[in-house]
Structures are given as C-alpha cells and as structure tokens.
Amino acid sequence: MCKQDESRLARFTATLGFALDDFQLRACRALDEGRDVLVCAPTGSGKTVVGEFAATLALAGEGKCFYTTPIKALSNQKYSDLAARFGDDHVGLLTGDLSLRPHAPVVVMTTEVLRSMLHGGSPLLAGLTHVVMDEVHYLADRDRGAVWEETILTLPPAVRLVSLSATVSNAEEFGEWIGRVRGPTTVVVEEHRPVPLWQHVLAGGRLFDLFSPVTGTVDEQLVRYIAHRQLVEAAPAVPGRARRRRRTATPGPAGADRPELVARLEAEDLLPAIWFRFSRAGCDAAVDECLRSSLRLTDSGDVDRIRSVVEMHTATVSPADLDALGFAEWLDGLERGFAAHHAGMVPVFRHAVEELFGLGLVRVVFATETLAVGVNMPARTVVLERLVKPTADGPERLTPGEYTQLTGRAGRRGIDTEGHAVVLWTPEVQPATVAGLASTRTYPLTSSLRVGYNTAVNLVDRLGAPAARDLLRRSFAQYQAEKSVAALTAAARTNTARLRDMDSELAAAEGFPEYLALRDRLVSARGTAPSETVTALARAVRSHPVHRRGDRDRLLALADRRHTLDDDTDTMRTRIATVTDRLTDTFDGVLALLDERGHVLLDPHGGHAYVTDDGRRLARIYCANDLLVAECLRNGVWAGLDAAELAAVASSVLGESRSRVPARAGRARRRAGRGLARRRQRHLGRRPAAPLPAHAGSGGPDGVVRTRCAAGAGGVRARDLDLGFQVSEHNLSDSSHNCRATVSSCERAFDRTRCG
C-alpha cells in the first residue's frame, strides 16, 4: 500500500474513536488496493466499518457509493448512521417507497432498487465507484436471493464491491466465485465473537445452562428435568385436578405466562432482551399480555425520559391520528419498559422504540425476525419462543444459520462482557435439538438463482440472448453446480481414457470388430429371424478366424467390460449436462414461451432474441405474477375496470399476505377471484403453451379493498375502508405501504414512454 493510501486509512481510523480489529484492517487495506472484498464475520463484530470506509473512499475520489440492504428498516437505519457521519447533504435514500436526495454521492437503498437500476440503465449509475452489499448472505434466500446474484453479475467491473456477510462455512468458495466473475477479491473471515455467547433453556420458570461447563455436552440437570416434565405430562390426570386445571389460565411457553418469564429474566440480570416471535400479531399479543399484568421494568425517572423521547418522535402527528393508532396503549407499554417492534408499525412508533431500547429505557422488545437482519438494536439477551417459524410453504424449523443470526443480537460490544441466548422450553423442544442448532458451524451459502419471465426479458434487452446465456453460465448457481459434479467430471474423464486404451487393444486383434458384430447379429436373430438365417449366422461365427484364437474369451470379456464402461460414462455425461446446462436450458425454455406469447422475437438460426414493446412492459413488472399481469394488460382483461377496481387488482398481485382474513373479507376475495377467472378465460381465449399463474388475487384482499384510495378514486365508502382495515388487523403502516406499492406498480405498468 502506498503512503497516500496508508494515510487515507489512518485518517479514516482516526475519526472512529476506536482501534480497528485485524480483520477490519485487512479488509480496508484490500479495498484501498482496488480489490473487491468479501467480509464474513459474526453479528455485532463491526464489519459495517468496512462499508463506511468504502463510502469514505468514494467521497475522497469524488465518486459515488451505493450502500444496499435487504430490508427497508435497515436501509432507514443505515441512512441515519451515514447521514450522521458524512452529513445530510451527502447521503440519500431510495427504498421504492421513499426517494430522498437520490443524486447524493452516498445513497442507501434496498438491493432490489439497485437491481432495477442496473436493468434499466439508470442515469444515477454515472460516477458509481463503490457498492456495499450488506447482509449479502441473503443471496441464499429462496424468494429474494436471486436479486443479489443478478446484481453481482451485472455490476460494472470498474465498480469496487464490498460484500458483508454473516459467518458462512463456504466463504472461500463464495469469494472464489466473486473473483472469477469480477476480478481480484480478498476474502476476510472472522469467526471470533467480540462478546462470548452463553446458551440457556428456560423451563418451568427455571433457567438451565444448555451445555455443561465441565463436559461441553448437554447439561444433565436440564435433561433430567425435561424427562421428568414429560413423564408428568404423559401421566393420567386425576379427574378432580383436571377440572381445577381447566379453571385456571392456560400456561404460556416454558410453563408460565410471558410477564412472569420477563420478570424471571430481570431477576437473573438478563435485560435488556429481544424476544423473538415470528408474527406481527404475536408480538402485539405479547405486549397486550404484559399490559394486562402488573409487570413494570422502569422507575419514575425513566418515565420522564421516555415521554420526552416519545414527544420528539410524535410531534408531527395529530392527536386524532395518534388516537387512531392506539397511542395511549403503546405509550403505556413504553412507560412500563416493554414494546413490540415489527415492520407493520408506523415508522414514528418503530423509531421511538429503537431509540428507547438503545437508551436502555425499554427493557424488552417483542420482535419479528426482521430485527435480526442487521438492524442495530443489540441486547444482553435474546429469547426464542419457538424453533419453528411460519413461511409461505407452511411452518419450517429454524436452520442453524437462522438460529445463529437471531441469537447473534445478544451481547453488546463495549457494554456487556457476555451475551445470552434463551430458548423457551415446550414439549416439542428437545435439548439435543437446541444443542445441534447452537453448536453447528456449517451453514453453507447456496445459490437461489432462478430464471423468471421478468429476469429473462431484462437480460435479453440489456445484454442480448448470447451474452445473457454467458452471464447465467458465470452465475454462482452454475459455479456450484459445476463443483457438485466435479468428481463426476473427473470420473468421466478417467473412463474416457480407459475406453481409448480398450479400443486400442481390441483394434489390435485383427478381425475382432467384425467377429463381435457377427455375434451380436446372432444373438439378436435368435427367436426373431427364420431358422435358416440363424443357422447361417452361427456358421459364420464358427468359421471366423477370431473364433479359433486362444485369447478369444479374454477379448470377449474385455469387450463386455468396455460396453459396460461406455454405458456408465454416457450416464455420467448426461448427469453432468443436466446439472451444468440447467440454467441456460431453462432460459431458452422461457424465451420460447415468451416468443410464442409475443414478448420477444426469437431468431431461429443465430440464437438471438429481440424484445418487443409488450416485452418491455413485462420488463418493468416486478412481482411473482409478472407474466400474468403483462398478459392481462395486453389482452384487455382489466380494460373495463375503473380506477379503484384497477388499483384493487394491482394490489392483489403484489404478494401473498400472511394476515388473518376476516370471514366477510374472505368471501369478498372468493367472489373477486371467480370474477377474475371468468374475465381471464374470456380474454385470453386459449390455453398458453406453458401454464400461467392461476391465482390473480392471491395476494389477499388487504390490498384489494384498502388500496381503492391509492387509485385516486372518488367517493370511497367508509364500509370499504373499514373492511380493509379489518383485513390488515388495524395495521396502518401496512396499509400505507400497500397503497404506495400499488401506485408504483401501476406507474410502471402504464408508463407509455418506456413501454411502447
């Protein structure tokens, strides 16, 4: 590193107020040398410092730095952090919902926004010198991970890339791939947690260590206690006792209600704590349960400070709006030291909770897993109420990587000497299962790249079909596929060499190929050809010179082995081709369908494809039902809808809601679905060559009714809004988000200047 670079890093370090760790220094030096950097380190270890150094380098060189995050909450927080560091005028924010100073030299955005910029050739990319991809391990996310991979592949090679990841077991493999597609890349792995983490199980109001400090295995006291509890649960109930039990409150997790468990954590000096529940409604219900109890975690001095922070955050909200938002109950919880935190909260409430938790005034936060994704709210303790979380495909067990991500919030660097992870015991939880999650250090990062309709059109429009195929061949998915069959490829290569040797030996035996062909004809003729033909072939075989060779049997055995080896090698080659050509084959299949539907025009000879005006509209539709929406727009399926109805349909295809749907709204959704199905059949007329999504409206009615307001339609009836808010469970932030998303989707779909 030159002296100028060293002084630049030294100046940056001097502004931090603390010395950089070795892994931070290694990453920053590599970045200063013009290399891409992959940093894999535990949560809370300080890897974001490397991202801040990238922004510093961009500003020093009069370039631009884009800082990407997976969720809007983290984007908002990073915007605040970077604005505090570099000044408001130098930092912008782009989240899809919000555009604030997009031309600033440092812009924070969600990764989807950057992907859209790259697809569309946004003028904001001019002057871009650095990109920071925070939480890049999201690349493995089944639903959204392809966005990260596409972004890495399409980012201009002159832009320096800083990838920040949680600890993964195949960091070197991931770094090798980045180096392969982008150029020199330094991989920096830090496995040491700055604050040690202790694992516990809370059962029956008692806090057990998960691991014995002596043996390092599951603690025997915990095993014996749970075995005893399971025997008690399985024993036949005494009728009188059973009746008395039914008259009492239903026990919560770990055999006690949540306020009692929070009080237990306070008694053990384990607060502040983040208590993870995997639903927004569950977080709100936990707060309600605490409100109904006598739980209080604050004193009178704390209450005054809490009110001051709350007044600052809510000063711009009218009293009527605060009342509609349930302000009184929310404030009551804050003043007693507990609150919920999830993406469904209005931002002013959520930001107030974050500040109060950081100040130590809110002692317990009931949060969804969103809080584990980089949002800076570290705690002394993390509580996991369940080891199963809901997904679009039903309940799924936490993976070791997810467990590590969640519990990684425990232990505040510079404040705590140790962190604590507490799992609440329930009958389905086995200590060995928890120990497996806590002790596993193998969480490989795997590609989730899939070729969809929107992706295919954008790749063709931006790169052309041949270059798009090349890009897919360079993907991490392809890289991992090739590595997965590397042993098979080596075996096939060895077999090919053996086949050549066998062929040479058999060819050296004069006349043997002809003799072998005669024997094969004889075997085939028996039972099918006339007897005289069989007799003639048998005579020809016996009279052939090879038939009288002394090594005939050895040659025949060699030919049999050669035949078997050839079949095995062909099978290997087929498996290799299936794996290694999967993405490009899928891409070509998608293009064939898009060609039939008129979104692209395929050149049958040169392998090229050309995007039509309809295809350009499809390229601007980013949702799971992209092709369905494009087909409906082109075929006039929604031509007879007024503004409010069109907004309802647009909102219904934005995504699947996990909200509980009231019966009345459910009936409305089913009626709407039947009507849309009839329209679709009438307008599309014929069955497509490949199935289109058949669930227009699957996103749920929470947007269908509620976003009538987003279309700007007049005369919205109170009943419509009431039903909409019932569906969203009074979640006004979700309502506002869906309104903005609906407007955005309509603008993209009907932008005639870009769609033709």
Secondary structure, DSSP 8 states (H G I E B T S, - for coil): --HHHHHHHHHHHHTTSS---HHHHHHHHHHHTT-EEEEE--TTS-THHHHHHHHHHHHHTT-EEEEEESSHHHHHHHHHHHHHHH-GGGEEEE-SS-EE-TTSSEEEEEHHHHHHHHHHT-GGGTTEEEEEETTGGGGG-TTTHHHHHHHHHHS-TTSEEEEEE---TTHHHHHHHHHHHHS-EEEEE----SS-EEEEEEETTEEEESB-TTTSSB-HHHHHHHHHHHHHHHS---HHHHHHHHHS----GGGS-HHHHHHHHHHTT--SEEEE-SSHHHHHHHHHHHHTS------HHHHHHHHHHHHHHHTTS-HHHHHHTTHHHHHHHHHTTEEEE-TTS-HHHHHHHHHHHHTTSS-EEEE-GGGGSS-S--BSEEEES-SEE--TTS-EE--HHHHHHHHTTBS-TTT-S-EEEEEE--TT--HHHHHHHHH-------------HHHHHHHHHHH-HHHHHHHHHTSHHHHHHHHHTHHHHHHHHHHHHHHHHHHHHHHHSTTHHHHHHHHHHHHHHTTTS-HHHHHHHHHHHHHSGGGG-TTHHHHHHHHHHHHHHHHHHHHHHHHHHHHHTHHHHHHHHHHHHHHHHTSEEE-TTT--EEE-HHHHHHHT--STTHHHHHHHHHTTTTTT--HHHHHHHHHHTS----S---HHHHHHHHHHHHHHHHHHHHHH-S--SS-----TTTT-HHHHHHTTGGGT-S---HHHHHHHHHHTTT-HHHHHHHHHHHHHHHHHHT-HHHH-
